[in-house]
Amino acid sequence: MQHIIAPSILSADFANLQRDVEMINSSNADWFHVDIMDGVFVPNISFGFPVVKAIKKYAKKPLDVHLMIVEPDKYIQTFCDAGADILTVHLEACNHLHRTVQHIKSIGMQAGVAINPHTSVDLLKDIISDIDLVCMMSVNPGFGGQKFIENTYNKIISLTELIKAKNSKAKIEIDGGVDLKNALPLLKAGANVLVAGNTVFSSSNPVQTIGELKSIEL
């Protein structure tokens, strides 16, 4: 399976959001990664339902929506209605993770579970067979442009072993600090999906940068 590139809209120019969405449409990117932050679970606030709906209006590729919020269960249906194709919740924010995942899937979305850098992969063993995606944070969540945490490679290897042991089909998504230098090592370690924010949107030629990330061969 060829890897997936998911540019993070959080790094887009919000004064020219339609332009940046159409840029991603025209590129070799596969998904739009959409970060929702509430200022409680993480120390930042991003945007809410109106912006997700605006992105969906112009997007021609799936919306990969990452909820960095407390009490995500309250908003699952609303994010589905806003256009999310994949909905990822944080393990650390869910008291009843299995129920949350089943709710997401029951209304037609793919279900993802995200884990923070300090969270052990072992905590996924009872849910890994039920989910479509693990979003592994490779920076501390809340802000773009942070330095990549090197221990991520070890966690990817451990997660790959768990997925195989449980016969899971879950994809491994890496979110935070992904660039043209570490993309290949991440894919070699077992990653399937690369989220790229600053690397794409700070580039002088974002379409070319997306193309370079997509064309990496193992």
C-alpha angles and dihedrals in degrees: 000000000000114000123257126237117209114183112209113239089204087080094049125108103263091198087061101030097142090051092052093046090052089048089058090046089057094046133077091260117128105201141015111238109213118191118204114194126180104190089243107069088035128021095249140065121221118169143299144221100313091059092046089052090048091052091047091052091065103023117108094184132063121285111234101198118196115196113208092176141110118251096017091173090076092064107037095104092043092054090048089053090047091058110268113158095180120029120195124191128188118253087217092058099049124085092183103030098169092054091048092051092048091051092052092051095042092064095049107267129118112249126229133181121207126204128198121234093262095048117102120239087223090074089069096060095097095047104033094093091054100052137075099209143023113205106204112198110222092183130036104276122251108062138049124231098044126146116268115253108234096209086071089088092061091048092051091053091049092047092049089054091049093049091051093046092052095040088237124165093208117140120226113232122191116208122186136041095011112158142155091276100054099032095089096047089049092052091046090053090056109273117147102182127043121198111204123184117152091023089062104033098041090052119107086225110029094177091054092047091051088049091052092050091048096047095055109126125205 
